[in-house]
Amino acid sequence: MPVTEPVLTRRIPTHPWGDPAKRRTISYDDFVATGGYKALEKALATEPAKIVEMVKESQLRGRGGAGFPCGLKWTFLPPPDGGRRYLAVNCDEAEPGTFKDRLLVDFDPHLVLEGIAIACYACRLDTAYFFIRGEYHHQAKVFQRAIDEAYAAGIFGPGGLLKGRSDFAVDIHLHRGAGAYICGEETGLLEAVEGKRGWPRIKPPFPAVKGLFGRPTIVNNVETLAAVGPIVERGVTWWTGMGCESRVGGAPSYGPKLMGVSGHVARPGVYEVDLGIPLRRLVEEHCLGMRRGRRFKGAIAGGVSMGILGPDQFDAPMDFDIGRTHDVMGLGTACPTVFDEETDMVAVARNIARFFKNESCGQCTPCREGAGWLFKLLCRIERGEATSRDLDMAIEIAGSMGIIPGTTICGLADGNNWAVRTIINKYRPEFEARLKPRFVSIGVPVRA
């Protein structure tokens, strides 16, 4: 099931990372020569409110992890009051196994910049901050060069968008992170842009009302904004002709999606496919199957925080309903990490718990302490020194921290919770096989 038509990768050669000869960033001139910024021109000839309504009707859902409707988020802004209003672009992409936004930044940065310009015009946001993860050294240089080109062309800066075709002017600034995963959370990102420690904020107030520097702010993901230009240029009907309807009566999963596949597949990479593609087809048709012909054992659906698909869930449709139908938290970034039959799932759970322990900001006690204890218990199980009580305690701790039980400010603990719980529940025999036997007086070993 290939994508209905290339949208986000239209200008990017197939598998660009695999062939150094094809590694070429699309410049401003190349972008314009292939129809770039036509969507911005069309937007500038339209009332801002109509652009917001168009994106809302497209039911474009956020591509950063939560899947929240983009157009609906834009409507949360209060009316302009003469003060500054901000757009914060999330390119932190620190979720393990996720690298799809990097493709756009590396090879088609002006597609993202066009989406940023349209979003700012539609929502009357006069300043944009592009927050990029600290480890993306090369990508920061590439995107800054594209920003400079866009300023030179009059897309951003004084005088209005596209050199006076609109009286609304936008400035954009690149802000490099310091390598903290927690800054992928939208309010942690805002704190970092303000020059403070990346601690998530208590909500409400939400960023649309009180965000950057206390002013109204929209936070969008890179891929989400890259999709805005094509929607404005081609229309809502065209966009909703791709993807799939909801399988459970919820919001649909319209449009194409970048999916970065890693792990035990023959050809890892970023692929643009329609939402709803079964994981098996994604692996077999795009990734050329499992590596070395081994059998599928499981896959993290879309970033480690989403939980794991078990061995009997290889045909799971990759859409926004996956959380409600396959016992995972959600689709997340739609970047699956695939495991083969030789994978030690106890080690996978322990490694994920270590990541969340190290990346917890420490603000909430259940997350700070629970993440540490969860990691210790999984280390004990992996070494064969634990009892069944330790395994039960790990499940209890995992289920006692996070937004869903209402004990933390942000969802980092939920990611730890879902990752560990789903791995233990779907591969429990592997964990039980590592438990230490206990002996009763008659000398018969039994499990505690």
C-alpha positions as CSV (number, residue, x, y, z in Angstrom):
1,M,0.0,0.0,0.0
2,P,2.1,2.9,-1.2
3,V,1.0,6.5,-0.4
4,T,-1.8,7.7,-2.6
5,E,0.6,10.3,-3.9
6,P,3.8,11.8,-2.4
7,V,3.0,14.9,-0.5
8,L,5.6,15.7,2.1
9,T,8.3,13.8,0.2
10,R,7.4,15.1,-3.3
11,R,10.8,16.8,-3.7
12,I,12.9,14.3,-1.7
13,P,14.5,11.4,-3.6
14,T,13.6,7.9,-2.3
15,H,15.8,6.8,0.6
16,P,18.0,9.9,0.4
17,W,20.1,8.8,3.4
18,G,21.1,5.6,1.6
19,D,22.7,7.2,-1.4
20,P,25.2,10.1,-0.7
21,A,24.9,11.3,-4.3
22,K,21.2,12.2,-3.6
23,R,21.8,14.1,-0.4
24,R,20.8,17.5,-1.5
25,T,18.9,20.1,0.5
26,I,16.2,21.9,-1.6
27,S,17.2,25.5,-1.8
28,Y,14.7,28.4,-1.9
29,D,15.1,28.7,-5.7
30,D,14.6,25.0,-6.2
31,F,11.5,25.1,-3.9
32,V,10.0,28.0,-5.9
33,A,10.8,26.3,-9.2
34,T,8.8,23.2,-8.1
35,G,5.7,25.2,-7.0
36,G,6.9,26.2,-3.5
37,Y,5.3,29.1,-1.7
38,K,2.2,29.0,-4.1
39,A,0.2,27.9,-1.1
40,L,1.4,30.9,0.9
41,E,0.4,33.2,-1.9
42,K,-3.1,31.6,-2.0
43,A,-3.4,31.9,1.8
44,L,-2.5,35.6,1.7
45,A,-5.4,36.1,-0.8
46,T,-7.8,34.5,1.7
47,E,-9.2,35.8,5.0
48,P,-7.2,34.3,7.9
49,A,-10.3,32.9,9.6
50,K,-11.0,30.9,6.4
51,I,-7.6,29.4,6.5
52,V,-8.2,28.3,10.1
53,E,-11.5,26.8,9.1
54,M,-9.9,25.0,6.1
55,V,-7.3,23.3,8.3
56,K,-10.0,22.5,10.8
57,E,-12.2,20.9,8.1
58,S,-9.3,18.8,6.9
59,Q,-9.1,17.2,10.3
60,L,-5.4,17.3,10.2
61,R,-4.2,15.7,13.4
62,G,-1.0,16.6,15.1
63,R,2.0,14.5,13.9
64,G,4.1,15.0,17.0
65,G,2.6,12.3,19.1
66,A,-0.8,13.3,20.7
67,G,-2.8,13.4,17.4
68,F,-4.8,16.5,18.6
69,P,-6.7,18.2,15.7
70,C,-4.5,21.1,14.4
71,G,-7.2,23.4,13.3
72,L,-9.2,23.0,16.5
73,K,-6.0,24.0,18.5
74,W,-5.8,27.1,16.4
75,T,-9.3,28.2,17.4
76,F,-8.3,28.2,21.1
77,L,-6.4,31.5,20.6
78,P,-8.1,34.6,22.0
79,P,-8.7,37.6,19.7
80,P,-5.6,39.7,18.9
81,D,-5.2,42.5,21.5
82,G,-2.2,44.4,20.0
83,G,0.4,42.4,21.9
84,R,2.8,39.7,20.7
85,R,1.5,36.3,19.7
86,Y,3.8,33.3,19.2
87,L,4.2,30.1,17.2
88,A,6.5,27.5,18.8
89,V,7.6,24.8,16.4
90,N,8.5,21.5,18.1
91,C,11.5,19.9,16.4
92,D,12.9,18.4,19.6
93,E,12.3,14.8,18.3
94,A,14.0,13.2,21.2
95,E,11.6,10.3,21.4
96,P,13.7,7.1,21.0
97,G,13.1,5.5,17.6
98,T,11.8,8.8,16.1
99,F,13.6,10.5,13.2
100,K,10.9,11.5,10.7
101,D,11.0,15.3,11.2
102,R,14.8,15.2,10.5
103,L,14.0,14.1,6.9
104,L,12.1,17.3,6.3
105,V,14.6,19.6,8.0
106,D,17.5,17.9,6.1
107,F,16.1,17.9,2.6
108,D,13.0,20.2,2.3
109,P,13.1,22.9,5.0
110,H,11.2,25.4,2.9
111,L,8.1,23.2,3.0
112,V,8.2,23.6,6.8
113,L,8.8,27.3,6.6
114,E,5.9,27.8,4.2
115,G,3.7,26.0,6.7
116,I,5.0,28.2,9.5
117,A,4.3,31.4,7.5
118,I,0.7,30.2,6.7
119,A,0.1,29.3,10.3
120,C,1.3,32.7,11.5
121,Y,-0.8,34.5,9.0
122,A,-3.9,32.5,9.7
123,C,-3.6,32.8,13.5
124,R,-2.2,36.3,13.5
125,L,1.1,35.2,15.2
126,D,3.9,37.7,14.6
127,T,6.9,35.7,16.0
128,A,7.9,32.1,15.5
129,Y,10.5,30.1,17.5
130,F,11.8,26.9,15.8
131,F,12.9,24.7,18.7
132,I,15.4,22.1,17.5
133,R,17.0,19.4,19.6
134,G,20.6,20.1,20.7
135,E,21.9,16.9,19.0
136,Y,20.8,18.1,15.6
137,H,24.0,20.0,14.9
138,H,23.9,19.7,11.1
139,Q,20.1,20.1,10.9
140,A,20.3,23.4,12.8
141,K,22.8,24.8,10.3
142,V,20.6,23.6,7.3
143,F,17.5,25.1,8.8
144,Q,19.2,28.4,9.7
145,R,20.4,28.7,6.1
146,A,16.9,28.2,4.9
147,I,15.6,30.8,7.3
148,D,18.2,33.2,5.9
149,E,17.0,32.5,2.4
150,A,13.4,33.1,3.4
151,Y,14.3,36.4,4.9
152,A,16.2,37.4,1.8
153,A,13.1,36.5,-0.3
154,G,10.8,38.6,1.9
155,I,8.9,35.6,3.4
156,F,9.8,36.8,6.9
157,G,11.0,40.1,8.3
158,P,9.8,43.7,8.0
159,G,7.5,44.8,5.2
160,G,5.0,42.0,5.4
161,L,4.9,38.5,4.0
162,L,6.2,38.0,0.4
163,K,7.5,41.6,0.1
164,G,4.4,43.6,0.8
165,R,1.7,41.3,-0.5
166,S,0.4,41.3,3.1
167,D,0.7,43.9,5.7
168,F,1.3,41.2,8.3
169,A,5.0,40.6,9.1
170,V,6.5,37.6,10.9
171,D,9.9,37.0,12.4
172,I,11.3,33.6,13.0
173,H,14.1,32.5,15.3
174,L,16.0,29.2,15.6
175,H,16.4,28.0,19.2
176,R,18.6,25.1,19.9
177,G,17.8,22.8,22.8
178,A,20.3,21.4,25.3
179,G,19.6,17.7,24.9
180,A,16.7,17.2,27.4
181,Y,13.9,14.8,26.3
182,I,11.5,16.6,28.6
183,C,11.5,19.7,26.3
184,G,9.5,17.7,23.8
185,E,6.6,18.3,26.1
186,E,5.0,21.6,24.9
187,T,5.2,23.6,28.1
188,G,8.7,22.3,28.9
189,L,9.7,23.5,25.5
190,L,8.2,27.0,26.2
191,E,10.2,27.2,29.5
192,A,13.4,26.3,27.6
193,V,12.8,29.0,24.9
194,E,12.4,31.5,27.8
195,G,15.8,30.5,29.0
196,K,14.7,28.5,32.0
197,R,14.9,24.9,33.1
198,G,12.8,22.7,31.0
199,W,10.1,21.9,33.6
200,P,6.6,21.3,32.3
201,R,3.9,23.8,33.5
202,I,0.7,23.0,35.3
203,K,-2.3,23.4,33.0
204,P,-4.5,25.3,32.8
205,P,-3.7,28.0,31.7
206,F,-3.0,26.4,28.3
207,P,-0.4,27.8,25.9
208,A,-3.0,29.2,23.6
209,V,-4.0,31.6,26.4
210,K,-0.8,32.0,28.3
211,G,2.3,30.6,26.6
212,L,5.6,32.1,25.7
213,F,6.4,35.1,27.9
214,G,2.8,35.0,29.1
215,R,1.3,35.6,25.7
216,P,-1.0,33.5,23.4
217,T,1.1,30.7,21.8
218,I,0.4,27.8,19.4
219,V,2.7,24.8,19.6
220,N,2.9,22.6,16.5
221,N,5.1,19.8,15.3
222,V,7.3,20.1,12.2
223,E,5.4,17.5,10.1
224,T,2.1,19.0,11.1
225,L,3.1,22.4,9.8
226,A,4.6,20.8,6.6
227,A,1.2,19.4,5.8
228,V,-0.5,22.8,6.1
229,G,0.8,24.2,2.7
230,P,-0.4,21.2,0.6
231,I,-3.9,21.4,2.3
232,V,-4.2,25.1,1.5
233,E,-3.0,24.6,-2.0
234,R,-4.9,21.4,-3.0
235,G,-8.0,21.7,-0.7
236,V,-9.8,19.8,2.0
237,T,-11.4,17.2,-0.4
238,W,-8.1,16.2,-1.8
239,W,-6.6,15.8,1.7
240,T,-9.4,13.7,3.1
241,G,-9.2,11.4,0.1
242,M,-6.0,9.9,1.7
243,G,-5.7,8.0,4.9
244,C,-8.7,6.3,6.5
245,E,-11.9,6.7,8.5
246,S,-12.0,5.8,12.2
247,R,-12.5,2.1,13.0
248,V,-14.2,2.8,16.3
249,G,-16.4,5.8,15.6
250,G,-13.9,8.5,16.5
251,A,-12.0,11.1,14.6
252,P,-10.7,10.0,11.2
253,S,-7.0,9.5,10.3
254,Y,-6.8,11.5,7.1
255,G,-3.8,12.2,5.0
256,P,-0.4,10.7,4.5
257,K,2.1,10.2,7.3
258,L,5.9,9.9,7.6
259,M,6.8,6.7,9.3
260,G,10.4,6.1,10.4
261,V,11.0,2.4,10.7
262,S,14.0,1.1,12.7
263,G,15.0,-2.1,14.4
264,H,15.2,-5.6,12.9
265,V,14.1,-4.9,9.4
266,A,16.0,-5.3,6.2
267,R,15.8,-1.7,5.1
268,P,15.2,0.9,7.9
269,G,14.2,4.4,6.8
270,V,11.5,7.1,6.6
271,Y,8.6,6.2,4.4
272,E,5.5,8.3,3.4
273,V,2.4,6.1,3.5
274,D,-1.3,6.6,4.0
275,L,-2.5,6.4,7.6
276,G,-4.1,3.1,8.2
277,I,-1.4,0.9,6.5
278,P,-1.0,-2.4,8.4
279,L,2.3,-2.7,10.1
280,R,3.0,-5.9,8.3
281,R,2.7,-4.3,4.9
282,L,4.8,-1.3,6.0
283,V,7.6,-3.8,7.0
284,E,7.2,-6.2,4.1
285,E,6.6,-3.8,1.2
286,H,8.7,-0.8,2.2
287,C,11.3,-2.2,4.6
288,L,11.8,-5.5,2.5
289,G,10.7,-7.7,5.4
290,M,12.3,-8.8,8.6
291,R,16.1,-8.8,8.8
292,R,17.8,-12.2,8.0
293,G,14.4,-13.7,7.5
294,R,13.6,-14.0,11.2
295,R,10.1,-13.9,12.6
296,F,8.3,-10.9,13.9
297,K,8.2,-10.7,17.7
298,G,6.9,-7.3,18.5
299,A,7.1,-3.6,17.7
300,I,7.0,-0.3,19.5
301,A,4.1,1.4,17.7
302,G,5.5,5.0,17.5
303,G,8.1,6.0,20.0
304,V,8.9,4.0,23.1
305,S,6.3,5.9,25.2
306,M,3.4,4.4,23.3
307,G,3.9,0.8,24.5
308,I,4.4,-2.3,22.4
309,L,2.5,-4.4,19.9
310,G,2.7,-8.1,20.7
311,P,3.6,-11.0,18.4
312,D,-0.1,-11.4,17.4
313,Q,-0.5,-7.8,16.4
314,F,1.7,-7.6,13.3
315,D,-1.3,-6.6,11.2
316,A,-2.2,-3.6,13.4
317,P,-3.4,-0.7,11.3
318,M,-1.1,2.3,11.8
319,D,-3.8,4.9,12.4
320,F,-4.9,7.1,15.4
321,D,-7.3,4.3,16.6
322,I,-4.5,1.9,17.4
323,G,-4.5,2.9,21.0
324,R,-8.1,2.0,21.5
325,T,-7.9,-1.3,19.6
326,H,-4.4,-2.8,20.4
327,D,-3.7,-1.9,24.1
328,V,-1.1,0.8,23.5
329,M,-1.3,4.4,24.4
330,G,-1.6,5.6,20.9
331,L,0.0,6.0,17.5
332,G,2.5,8.6,18.8
333,T,5.0,9.6,16.2
334,A,4.2,6.6,14.0
335,C,7.8,5.5,14.0
336,P,7.8,1.8,14.8
337,T,10.9,0.0,16.2
338,V,10.6,-3.7,15.1
339,F,11.9,-6.6,17.1
340,D,12.6,-10.1,15.8
341,E,12.3,-13.5,17.5
342,E,15.7,-13.4,19.2
343,T,15.0,-10.1,21.1
344,D,15.2,-10.3,25.0
345,M,12.1,-8.4,26.0
346,V,13.2,-8.2,29.6
347,A,16.3,-6.3,28.4
348,V,14.1,-4.1,26.2
349,A,11.9,-3.1,29.2
350,R,14.9,-2.5,31.4
351,N,16.5,-0.3,28.8
352,I,13.4,1.8,28.3
353,A,13.0,2.2,32.0
354,R,16.6,3.4,32.2
355,F,15.8,6.1,29.6
356,F,12.8,7.4,31.4
357,K,14.7,7.4,34.8
358,N,17.5,9.5,33.3
359,E,15.1,11.9,31.4
360,S,12.7,12.6,34.2
361,C,12.9,16.3,35.1
362,G,12.4,15.4,38.8
363,Q,9.6,17.9,39.3
364,C,6.9,15.3,40.2
365,T,7.7,12.9,43.1
366,P,5.8,9.9,41.6
367,C,7.8,10.2,38.3
368,R,11.1,11.0,39.9
369,E,11.0,8.2,42.5
370,G,8.8,5.7,40.6
371,A,11.0,5.8,37.5
372,G,14.1,5.0,39.6
373,W,12.4,2.1,41.5
374,L,11.0,0.7,38.3
375,F,14.4,0.6,36.7
376,K,15.9,-1.1,39.8
377,L,13.2,-3.8,39.8
378,L,13.7,-4.5,36.1
379,C,17.5,-4.8,36.6
380,R,16.8,-7.2,39.5
381,I,14.5,-9.3,37.2
382,E,17.0,-9.3,34.4
383,R,19.8,-10.6,36.7
384,G,17.5,-13.4,37.9
385,E,17.5,-12.1,41.5
386,A,13.8,-11.1,41.7
387,T,10.7,-12.9,42.9
388,S,7.1,-12.8,41.7
389,R,6.4,-10.1,44.3
390,D,9.0,-7.9,42.5
391,L,7.3,-8.4,39.2
392,D,3.9,-7.5,40.7
393,M,5.4,-4.5,42.4
394,A,6.8,-3.3,39.0
395,I,3.4,-3.4,37.5
396,E,1.9,-1.7,40.5
397,I,4.5,1.1,40.4
398,A,4.0,1.6,36.7
399,G,0.3,1.9,37.1
400,S,0.5,4.5,39.9
401,M,2.3,7.3,38.1
402,G,1.3,9.6,35.3
403,I,-1.4,12.0,34.1
404,I,-3.9,9.2,33.6
405,P,-3.9,8.3,37.4
406,G,-3.6,12.0,38.0
407,T,-0.2,12.0,39.9
408,T,2.1,14.0,37.5
409,I,2.1,17.3,35.6
410,C,3.2,15.9,32.2
411,G,3.0,12.6,30.3
412,L,6.6,11.4,30.7
413,A,5.6,9.1,33.5
414,D,2.7,7.7,31.4
415,G,5.2,6.9,28.7
416,N,7.3,4.9,31.2
417,N,4.1,3.4,32.6
418,W,2.7,2.2,29.2
419,A,6.0,1.0,27.9
420,V,6.8,-1.2,30.9
421,R,3.2,-2.5,31.5
422,T,2.6,-3.5,27.9
423,I,5.9,-5.3,27.6
424,I,5.4,-7.2,30.9
425,N,1.7,-8.0,30.1
426,K,2.4,-9.2,26.5
427,Y,5.6,-11.1,27.3
428,R,5.0,-12.2,30.9
429,P,6.4,-15.7,30.5
430,E,9.8,-14.2,29.6
431,F,9.8,-12.3,32.9
432,E,8.5,-15.2,34.9
433,A,11.3,-17.4,33.5
434,R,13.8,-15.0,35.1
435,L,12.4,-15.0,38.5
436,K,14.3,-16.6,41.4
437,P,12.8,-19.9,42.8
438,R,11.9,-20.0,46.4
439,F,12.1,-23.3,48.5
440,V,9.6,-24.6,51.0
441,S,10.5,-27.0,53.8
442,I,9.9,-30.2,51.8
443,G,12.6,-29.0,49.4
444,V,10.4,-28.6,46.4
445,P,11.2,-25.4,44.5
446,V,8.1,-23.2,43.9
447,R,7.6,-19.7,42.6
448,A,6.9,-17.0,45.2
